C-alpha cells in the first residue's frame, strides 16, 4: 500500500520525554515541527515517525502505550514506515513533504519502555526525516509515498 493516514500529530517542548497529541502541527522547511524540542535547522533527524502497527506490537507485550509515547511527531496508519528506505519522500496532506533519512535509533539512557518490558520498537522501527517542504499537518491527513528509491 502506498497510502496511509495521520493518526496523531505529537509535540513536546523537552527532549527525552513522551510527546502529547495535538490536532495539527506546523512543519518548517529544513527545521522540523514548530515549537518541538527536536526541531533544528540543518540536521537529518528533524521529525520522527512511527507506524501505528509498531505501537500495536508493543501493546501485545502488555504495555499500555499510544501515539506520542515513543516521542514520535507523527503516528501513521496504513504504511509500514520502517520498510521504506532512506531517500523515500512522503507527502502529508497537500503541503508537507518529508524525506526519510534514517530507520531506527538507540533508545536513550533510561528509556522507560525498554526498562519496563526489556525491548523497544524505536531501534528497529522508528523513522526519522527532514522537512523538504513545510506546511501544516493535521490529524486525519492522508500520507502518500511521493517518491520511493
Buried (B, 14 or more C-beta within 10 A) or exposed (E): EEEBBBBBBBBBEEEEEBBEBBEBBBBBBBBBBEEBBBBEEEBEBBBBBBBBBBBEEBEEEEBEBBBBBBBBBBBBBBBBBBEBEBEBBBBBBEEBBBBBBBBEBEBEEEBBBBEBEEBBBBBEBBBBBBBBBBBBBEBEBEBBBBEEE
